[in-house]
Structure formats: C-alpha cells, structure tokens
Amino acid sequence: MSRPLHRGVPAIRVTSSSNGLLDSQVKEQTEKEELDRNQSSHRFPFWSLFSDNSPLTKYDATDNGFASDPFIVGTPRSRHRLTILLLKSSLVVIVILALTGSFWWTLSISTSSRGHIFHSSRRLQEQLVSDLWDIGELSFGTSRMKEIEFCPGELENYIPCFNVSENLDSGFSDGNEYDRVCRQRSRQNCLVLPPMNYKIPLRWPTGRDIIWVANVKITGQEVFTSGSLTKRMMMLEEEQISFRSASLMFDGVEDYSHQIAEMIGLRNESNFIQAGIRTILDIGCGYGSFGAHLFSEQILTICIANYESSGSQVQLTLERGLPAMIGSFSSKQLPHPSLSFDLLHCARCGIDWDKNDGSFLIEVDRVLRPGGYFVWTSPLINVQSSLRNKEKQKRWNFVRDFAENLCWELMSQQDETVVWKKTSKKTCYNSRISGSGPSICSKVQDVEFPYYRPLQNCIGGMHSRRWVPIEERATWPSRSNLNPSELALYGLHLDELNEDTANYRIIVRNYWSLLSPLIFSDHPKRPGDEDPSPPYNMLRNVLDMNARYGGLNAALLEARKSVWVMNVVPTTGPKYLPLILDRGYFGVLHDWCEAFPTYPRTYDMVHAEGLLSLESSQHWRCTMLDIFTEIDRMLRPEGWIIIRDAALLIDSARVLTRRLKWEARVIEIESNNDERLLICQKPFFKRQPS
C-alpha cells in the first residue's frame, strides 16, 4: 500500500488579530468598527488567483486557476486611508515611468540579446507566480480554498452522458435509452466516493482471476443467472468473485478459442498472430474471459458493451485489469476510425444483427480491416433448431445473405458458431449483382474519423488509403514499428517516430524513478542506498489522454511493464488515431469536455502530456476543473496522475489539485525549462456509514 504524497509547504492560518495594525492607529470606536468591516476586502492582491471560499464573483478565481481583477478597493472613510490611497497612486506612477524607461531601453538592445532577455523575463514571471502562491498560502492558509464536496452515496457508479431515465423521458426507446447522450450541465460537480467496503484491487495477474465483490455493482442473482458463455465463467466466494483459470469452467473458453482457430484454418489460437490477428473487438464480452485467455497469446482484446446500471460487463472486465469501454451499436457509429480491428467477436452478445436493415453489420464491416474476421456465436445459427423454427430460419437467412452482399466469405459453420472473412479486394464490390446489398459510401459520407455519428446504410472505408489486408501487414510485435511508406500516409518520417519512441523510453524510465521515492517513502533505508524500483505490476490500467503516436504505450511495453493503455486522441488535436491502431495498440477518439465512456474507479494511472495546452489553444471550451473532476472520477483510490505541460499551466493546475484533495508535487524538467511535471496521487477516502 503506497503512502500518500505530502505537500511541500505547510499552510499557516493567520487569525483576524494579525490584521489589527490599522485599528491601533484609530481612536474613535465607530471608525474602528468601520475599518474592521472594510479590511476584509483589502486582501493580498494575488490571493484572488487561488481563493474560493465564497461564491465566485467577477473578481474571484475561475475554475482554470486565473482571476480577472484581483484588486478590490473600498471607499476611503478617513484621512489615514486617503494618505494610503495617495501613496498607492504614487507607486503606480513610478511603476509606469519605470516600465516606459524599460521599454525605450529594450529598443536599444541588439537583436541577438533580446531572445535571452525575453526567456529570462518569462522565467522570472513564472517564478513570481509560484512565489506569490507560496506567500498567499503562508499568509492566509488553505482554509480559503474551497474543496469540492463528495457526491451522495447513490452516485458511486455515476457516469455522465448515460442517464436512462432522462433518455426515456426524452422519448428514447427500443434500446436507444441506453445510448450516450451528453447534455448541457450533465456533470455533477462533486467527487465520486467508492462503495462502503471498497478494497484496492489485487495486482496483476492475480487480479485477473479474483476481484472484490464490493468493488463492483452486481448481485448474487446476476452472477448465477448470467446467460452469456463468458459470463458463466465465474464463481462467487464470500467477498470475492473468482475467475479461476484452472477451473473446469475455464476449459470451455479454451476449447471455444481453439474451435475458432480451427474454423479460421489455424492449428490453435497461438497461431492468431501469424495469421495477422493482433487486435480483437469483443462485442458484449460477458466479463472478459475470452480476452483474458487470449492475452497470454499477445492478442489485445477490447470489450465493448452497453451501459448497465448493475452487473455491468464493462465494469467487471476493467476491474479484472482487462481493456473495456462502454459502446453501443444501437444508433451511432463507434468512435473508432474505419479499418481498425483484425477480428470482431460476438458470443451471444444480445445484438439482433438482422434488425435495422442490416446497419449493425455495415458498422462491423466499417471497423473491420480487409481480410479480417467476424465470429458470431448464437442459437440462431444452429441448423437443426432453425429448421424447426421458421422465424429463426428467416432471421438467419437474412444475416447470411446480407454478409454475402458485404463481400464476406463464409469460412466455416459449426454448431452455434459461424466465421466470416471480409474481402481483401475492392473489386468484389463492383462484381455484385446490381441492386443487391448496400451501396458504397461517397467520399462525403465516408468519414474516416466518425465521432458518434448516426449509423450509415452504405459501405465505409473504401476511400481510405489504409486499405491493406491483414495478411500483408507485418505481424506483431514488428507491426509496432511502421515502415516509411506506412508513416507517409500520416505525413510522418521514420526519424520522427524513432525520436518519439526514444523520448518516451527516457520519460518512462524517469517516471518510474520519480515514483520510487514517493511509493517507498515510508520504508527506511540506509544512507547511500538507492530507492527500490517500483514493481513491474504496480500499474495495470493506464489512460493516456493525449496519446499522439502511442509513444507511452510503446515505451511501457518495451520496458516490460504489465500494463495495457487506453490511447485517447482528442477530437481537437491531430488525428493520429489510425496510426496508433495500425501499430497494434488500442485507441479511441474523445472530446475531453465530455465524460469518458467508463465507470468510476477504472484506471490506475492517468497520463496527460500537452493536453492543457491543446485545450487552452481552443479557448477553454470547458474549464480545467471540469477535466480534472473527470480524471478523479475515472481514477482508482491511490491512483496516480502525471501531467506534463507548459509551466504556467502546471502552476494553475497545481492550485486546482487542492480543491480535488489530491496530493501533488511539481517537478522541474531540466531538459526543458518551458515545461514542468505535475505528479499527483488520489487519496483513498472511505465512505462513512450513514
């Protein structure tokens, strides 16, 4: 168990008696009382950058840590106050004269010297902000910083943008009530507390097979009545849910994986990599047992499932340390580029593929790479059962015929499982009978980076320059090092990717070095001994909020850390998400002014490099505090936040960490004076019995 960080400078509370200097100089009792009332408005002028003890006014600090006008001047009521006002005015005149002289002096400086002087001036400004913060803290204490309150207990599994009751009131139906709808003011400005008996998850790989019941919202009835194949792969044992890999139940997943490999034409699932399969999208994954089994074969399986208020597939899968996010096929496209995955899997996933005129199958085709596979397991496929039920036979015939019109090859059908292979040749679509099947999307319709757009009724991905069959791509792990021709699709050179990879090798090594003394600060050591390195499995679920090329993911895997990374590419930044997916990693497009589609307490570490600068360049469409409260919601207790950004933005972020109750430290970056590092840890606040 790690010890929380301790802030470097303790706060000192100054009592009201320290403000009595002016009172001693005023004889009349009435004037003394008047001064006492007015003195509260003459605060330290830069304190308004940080104060939030009362409702915000136009002079108070904003959520971004900046203030509009820190000077609040009262009405002079005595000759003494008039004298002070005159002195202040004189000081302002002197400053103006000094600045004017400085301006004319600057014009006389040689061009070669100005750059150095400007840089030094900027550093002085940054140091001034930091010093003023420390002075303000020492003068007034942290009591003036209004901390964000905790959410009520019923919001312990709160996810903004997923409000079923509100969707029903708005007229959503037929499954669309579970859709993601981000309305204005859908956020709760509070900190989500863990459940009553929450415990820190067990470290990987133990945590893959055993989770604490109290950490997730699920009932015993839901455990024992789960219908999905992979949902049945668990047992309830006192305070734990067990997914034991040695159990007889788990043999069903192993046999099932082996069956799929044979249907594709492989000897077993260990040959998936050689067949070009690295990334799998598991739709309605149960509780992730299929992906957990394939993880040992270096197959990256991401689970997507609908929002569920209880017994959530996504929540339990993430609790096990496996990739997952909330996603739905009901009405909108997934936030992934076209041609993203090598295999899509649906084992009794609850989706009626014959509904909605086949648009669900069209979306599968869009995100599936050329030559990729679609595996579907359902009672509907059972031939004997379908022959006895005309309705089932009709539904199965629709899916089979529609798949053929999508240029999918039916490779094999066994019992309740069928495997299709998407065509690798674009010419197949032109050879179809006229009028059969969906048409090909126009360039206007074929958006490569959709962000929750309505489902399309045309075949997408055909205009992408990334149309490369999976069998022609390099196999994993060579796939992570894209060749020059692949990088050229993104306007990049090999040197740029190599430089990014080299930089992140150093960054990851430095992160681990910085975390060492923080994690082991409560372990005494002999003088001269180095801090022990944090364990390789200290982290499991990592979220990179501004992933760029996926460099953090690559460096963590190269350093043999037992992590998986959710690479997020902001909608406001450069669109390198296809590059990340082509490297064999997982990623998603997201707008950080909206809530991320995940449950609370699902990540061990959140990393953000340059995200604040990116949002600042967009004129802060939402506040920095909005982004930070969302980070707090997603982060597990005792989880870590690492933010690297411009020095001034880091100083502002440092202020907000107090409101969020995070323990924070600012680290100077020797190689870059314009940036700083903010390392925070979220404390473990236990819910008190009501």
N, C-alpha and C positions, 0 to 999 in steps of 0.2 A: 504494500500500500504506500503510495507516494505521499510525501509531506507537502502541504500547500506552500506556495511561494509566500514570502514576506516582503511587503513593500519596503523600499529603501529608506524613506524619510517618514518618521512617525509624525502624526498630526498633533498639534498643540492647540488646545482650546483656549481662547482668550476671553475672559469674562468681561462683563459690562463695566467693571471698575476700572479697567485699563483705558477706557475712553473718557475719563473724567478730568483730563488736563484742562480743558476749556472751562469746566464747571468751577474750578477753583479760582478762576480769574473774574468771575461774575458775582457781584454782591447781592443783587436783588433776587429773591426767591422765585418770582414769576419768570424772570429772564432765564434763570437756571433750568426751570421745568421746560421752557420753550426750547432751549438748546438740547435738552435730553431727547425731546421728540424729534428734532430735526437731524441730530447727529447720525441716526441710523442710515440716512441717505448719503452720508459722506463716507462711503466705504473705499477701500483700496481700489483705485480706478480699474485695474486689470482683473479684479476678482470676478467681475461680471462675466469673464470668459468661462468661469467654472461653476458659478453659483447656480443652484436650482432648488432653493429652499421654499420658494413660493411659486404660484402660477406664473408662467412666462409672460413678460410684457415685451414691448418693443425694445427695452433696454436690457433684457435678460439674455442669457446664453441660449443659443439654438441647439438643436439636437446634434448638429455637426461639430459642436465644440467652439463655435465662433460667436462673437457678440457684435451687435450693431453699433451701439453707443454706450460706452461704459461710464460716462460722466453724468451724474445726476446731481443737479445743483439746487439747493434750497433757496428760500427768499431771505436776504440779509435783514436781520432784526436789530442789530447793534453796531456801534462804531467799530467794535473789535472785529466783527465779521466783515465789515466794509474794508477794513485795513487788509485783512487776509485776501479778499477778492482783488484788491488793487495789486497786492504782491503777486498773485497768480497771473493777473493780466500782464504785469511787467515781465514775468518769466516767459509768457507766451511770446511777447515781442522780442525778447532776447533770443529765443529759440528760432523765430522766423528770420531774424537777422543772421544768426549763425548758419542756418540752412542756406540762405541766399549767398552768403560768402562761400560756403562749401560748394555750392553749385558753380559759381564762377571759377573757383579753384579747380573743380573737376574738369572744366572745359580746357584748362591749360595743361592737363596731363597728357602725356604721349599715349598714342593708341595702344602701344604694346603693354602699357602698365595698367590700363583700365580693367582688363579681364581679371587680373589678380586682385585688384582692389574690390571689384564687384563681388567676387567669390568670398573674400574676407568679410565684406559687409553683410552678405547673406548669412554667413556662419554666425556673425555677431547677432543678427536678428533672431536666428534660431535659438542661440544661447540665451538671449534676452527673454524669449517666450518661456523657455524652460526655467530660468531663474525666477521670473515673475510668478510662475506656477508654484515653485517651492516657497517663495516668500508669502504668497497668498495662503498657502496651506498652513504655514507656520503661524501666520497672523490670525487666521480665522478658524482653523481646524477643518476637519472633513464633515463636521455636522451640517454645514450649509449645502453639501452635496446631497441632493435628494435621490436616494436609491430607488430603483424600480421595485415595485411590490411583487409578491408572489401571486400566481394565479390561484383561483379557488380549486379545490380538490377535483371537481368534475372535469377539469381541463387537463388532467395529467396525460392524456393521449391526444391533445389538441393538435389539429392540422389545419392551418388556414387554407382557404380555397376549396375545402371539402366539407360542405355543410349540407347533408342530405335533406334535413327538414326544410331548410331555406330553399333548396332546389325544388322540392315538392310543392312548396307554396308558390314558386315561380312558374309552375306548370310543367316541370320536367317529369318524364315518365318512361316506361319501357326500358328501365335500366339506366337511362340518362341522368337519373337523380344522383348517381354516384360519380358523375363527371366532375372534372376540375373546373371550378368557376371562381375566378379571383375578382371579387367585387371591391369597390372602394371601401376603405375602413374595415376590411375583413380581418385585419390583425388585432390581436389583443395585446395591449401594451403592458404585459406582465411576464414574469419568469415562470416557466412551467416546472413544477416540482415533481420529483419521481414518486412512484407509488409508496405506500406506507412501509412495506417490508423489502424495498428495493435493495439489491446487492450488486456490487461491482461484478461484471461478467468474468467468467473464468478465462484464462489466457488460451490462445490458440496453441495446439489443436484440440485441447480438452474442451474448450468452449464450443467447438463444432458439434460435439456429441451430447453435451449436457448444458442446459440453461436453467436459470431460476424461474420458477413459476410466477413469482411476484413481479418479475420484471416486464411481463407481457400481459396483455388483457386477453385472457382465454379461460373458459370454464371447463370443468371436467367432462361435461356432456359433449362439448365441441371436440375434445381430444378423442373420445371414444366413438363418436358418430361421424367422423370425417370420412367422406366418400372417396376422395382422390387417392390414387395409388400411393403417391409420395406422402400424403397426409397421414396414411396409416402406419408410416414407418417411425412411430414414436410410442413411448410408454410414460405414464405418469407415475412418479415415485416420490411420495411425500412432498418435499419442497422443490423438486426438480422435475424437468421433462427430459427424458433420455432418448437420444437417437443413436443407440449403440451400434457401431459398425460391425461388431462381432455377433450380433443377434441373427436369428433365423429370418426375422422380418427383413433385415437389410439385404439378405441374399436375393430378395425379389427385385430390388433396384439393380443389383449387379447383373442378374440374369437378364433383366429388361434392357440394360445398356448393351450387353453382349448381343442380344437379339437385334437391336437397331444396327449395330456394326455389321452384323452378318447380312441384314437386309440391304445395306448400302453396298455390300460386296467386299467387306473387310473381314479379317480374321477375328478381331475383337476390338474393344473400344480403345486399346492402347495404340491402334493404328489410325485413329482420327487425325492426328497431327500430320501424318504422311499423306492423308487424303485431302489436306488443305483446310481442315476444320480446326479453328482455334477459338472463335467466339460464338457462343450459343445464346439465343434469346429464348428463355423458358417462360412461356405464357401460362399464367395460373399455375405456378410452380409447386403448389402444395406448401410444404415447409422447407423446400430446397434440397431434399435428399438426392435428387438426380444430379444437381450441380455439385453437391458435396462429394459424391462418389467420383465424378469426372475431374475434380480439382487435382487429384493425385496424378492424373494424366496430362497436366499442364493445359487443361481445357478451361477457359474462362466462361462461366455460365452466369448470366444475369437474369434474375427473376423479375417479372412484371406481373402485377395483379391489381384488380380493382381495390379501391378504398373499402375497408371493412372496419366497422366500429368495434368489433370483438372477434377474436380468433383470426387475426389478420395474418395472411400468408407472408406479406412483406415484412411485417414487424418481427415475426418469429425467425424468418430467414436472416434478417440483419442481425438479430440477437445472437445467432449462431456464427456470425462472422462471415457471412456469405453475401455476395452482391445482390441487391434488390432495390426496387423503387416502385412507387405507385404508378400504374399506367393502365389505360383502358382503350379497347378497340371500338367502343360503343358509338362514337360520333366524330372523333377527331383523330388526325394523324399523330403518330408518336413524335416526340421531339428529337428524332434522330435523322441524319441525312439518308438519302437513298443509297442502296447498295452497302449496307453497314454490317450484316451478320452472315456467317458461314452456314448456320443451321438454325431453324426455328422449330421449337418443340411445344406440343400441346398434348398433355395426357389428361383427358377428362377435365379440360380447363374451363368448361362451362360456357364456351362461346359457340353459338349456333352459326356455323360457317355458311349455311345455306340462306341465311337471312340477309336483309338489306341489299338485295340484288347482287350479292357477291362482293360488296365493297370491302368486307373484312379480309377476304382472300386477296383482293387487289393491294391492300396495305401490306400484307405479308410479302407479296411479290415485290413491292417497292423497296422494303428494307433488306430483302434477301439478295445476296451477291450472285452474279452469274455463276451457274454451276453449283449453287448452294442447295440445301436440302430442307424440306418441310416434312416433319414427322408428326403424325396425328394418331392418337390412341383414343378410341371411343367405342361404346357398344353399338353405335350406328354402323360401324364398319363390319361387324360380324355378319357374314353372309347368311348363315343359317337363320339368325334372328331377323334379318331384313326380309328374307323370303316369306316369313310368317307374318310380317307386319308391313302392309303396303305403304303406310305413311313413312316408315323408316326407309324403305326401299326408294321411295320418291326423293327423300332428302339426300340420301347417299348418291343417287344418280346425278342430282344437281351438282353436288360438290365435285364428283369425278369428272363430269363433262366440263364444268367451269375451269377446273385445273388444267384440263387438256387445252382449252382455249387460251389459257395463260402461257402456253408452251411449256408446261411442266410434264416431265416424263414419269409415268407410274412405274417405279422400280420394283416394288415388292409389296405384297399384302399378306399378312399373317394374323390370324385370329382377329384381334381388335385393333391392330396397328397397321398403318399404311405409310409408305415413304415415297415422296415425290422429289424429283430433281429438276431445278429450274434450268432452262436452256442457257447455253453459253454463247449461242449465235443469235444475233439480232435478225438475221434473215428469216428465222422461224415465224416471226410475227407477220411478215409480208406474204408468207405462203399459206396463211389461214384462209378458209373459205370466207368470202366477203359477207360481212354482217354477222359473223359468228364471234362471240366473245367481246370483251371491252376493247375500245379503240386505244391508240397510243396517244398519250398526252401531248399537247402542243408545248412549245418552249415556254409560253406564258404560264401554262398550267403546271409544268414540270419543275416545281421549285425544289432545289436540292437541299435547302435548309428550312424545312417547314417547322413552325413553332405552334403546335396545337391548331393547325388549320383543319377545316372540315374535311372529312374523308372524300376522296376523289373517286370517280367512276371510270377513270382511264388509267392505263398502264404507265407508271412513272419510272424515272431513272434512265430512260432510253437516250436522253440528251447529255448524260453525264460523261465526262472524259475519264471517269474511273471505272468504266465498264471493262473489267478484267476478270476472267474466270478464276475461281479459287484454285484450280489445279495449275494455273500458270503463275500464281503468286509464290514468293518464297515461303517456305514452311517456318513455323515457329521453332527457335527464337530468332532465326535470321530475319524474319519479317519485320522485327522492330527497327532494323537498320534499312530504311528505304534507300533505293538506288537513285542516282541523279535524275533519271527520266521520270520516276515517280514523284520526286520532290519538285520537278519543273512544273507539274500540274498546279502546284501551290505558289509558284513564283519564288521558290527557295533554292539555294545552292547547298551542296553537300557540306561545305565548310560551315554554313550557318547551323545546320543540325548538329554537326560534330562539336561546334563550340558550345551550343546549348547543352548538349549531353555532358561535356567536360565541366561546365559551370555547375551543373546540378550534382555531379559527383562530389564536388567540393562543398556545395551547400548542404547536402545530406550528411556528409561527414561532420560539418560544423554544427548542424542541428543536433546530432547525437552527442557531440562534445558539450554543447550548451545545456542539454537536458541532463547530462550526467550529474553535475554538482547539485542540480535542483532536485532530482529524484532521490539522490543518496545523501542529501544534506543532513539527514538525521542519523547517519551512520558514521561514528567517529573513525578517524584514520590516523595513521602515524604521519608525522611531519615528513614531507618529501614524497609520500605515496601519491600516485595518480588516482583520480576518481575512477571507479569501475565503469565500464561501458554499459549502458542500458541493455537489457536483454533484447535479442533479435525479435522476440514476440511481444514486446511491450505494447505495440500498436497492432491493430488488425484492420479496422475500417477507417480509411483515410479519405477525406473530401478535399479536392483541390479546386478552389472557387474560380481560379483564372488559370486554366491548365496550359494554355498556349500550345506548345508542341507535344505535351505529355512528358516533359523532361523530368519532373519529380517522380512520376511513375517509373520511368526507365531507370533512374538512379537508385530508387528503393529496391527494385527487383535485382539490379546488378549487385547491390550491397547485401543481397540475400536476407532482406527483412521480410518477415512473414506477413505481408500486407497485400491488400487489394486497394486500388484507388478509383474513386468516382471522379473522373476528369470532367469538369464542367467548363464549357466555353460560354461566356456571357453573350447575350444577344447584341450587346452594344459594342463588342470587340471584334477583332479579326476572326474570320470564320475558318479556324484550323481544325474543327472537329472531325471532318473526314480523314485528315492526316492522322489524328490520334487513333481512329478506328482502323485505319489501314495498317498501323503499326502493331495491331493485335491487342490493343487496350480497349477499355470500355469508356464511353463518354456520352454526354448529353448536353443539349442546348438549354440555357436557362436565363431568365431575367431576374436578377437579384433584388429587384424591387417587388418581387412576388415571392411567396413562400415556396420552398423546395418540396417536391412531392415525396416526402418521407415522414416517418413517425418521429416523435421526440426521442432523444437519447439513443441515437443510432450510429454515431461516429465517435471514434477515439481521438481523432485529431482533425482539425480543420486548418487548411493552409491557404493563404491568400497573398500572392505577390502581384503588386501593381493594380489590384482591384480598386482601391480607394482613388488612385489617380485616374483610372478609367471612368469611374462614376463621377468624379469631380469634373472631368472633361465634358460630361453630359449635363453639367449644371445641376447636379444632385437632384435627379428626378424623385428620389426618396432620400431620407436622411441617413446619415451614418449610423444613428441609433437604431433605425429600422433594420439595417443589415446585421448589426451586432445582436439584436434580440433574436433574430432568426438563427444566427450561429449558436446562441445559447440554447435555443430550443432543440437543435439537432445534436448538440454535443452531449456525450455521456458525463455524469458526475466524475470529477477528477480527470476529465479530458483536457487536451491541450489545444491552444490556438496560437498559430505562428503567422504573423503579418509582417510583410516586408514592403516598404513603400517610401515615398518622399518624407523627409524628416519632419516638415511642418504638419503633414497629415498624420504621421505617427504620434506627434505630440498631442494633436487633437484627439486621436483615438485613445491615447493613454488616459485622458480625462474621463472619457466615457466608460472605461473599464471599472471605475469606481462605482458608477451607478448600477452596473451589472453585477457587482460584488465579485468580480474576477480578481485574482492575484496576478499582478503584472510587473514586468521588467522591460526596460528599454535597453537595447544593446546597440552600441556604435559599430558600424561596419567600416573597418579600416581601409578596405579597398575602394570604398565609395562613400565620400563624405556627404553626398546629397541624399543618401538613403539611411534608414535605420530599421532595426528589427524590434518588433514587439512580441514578447513571449508571454502568454497568459495561461493560467490554469483555472478551470471552473471548479469551485468548491463543491463538496458533497453536502448539500443541505437536506437533512432528513425531515420528512413530514411529521409533524407532531399530532398525536391522537386528539381528535376533537372532543 
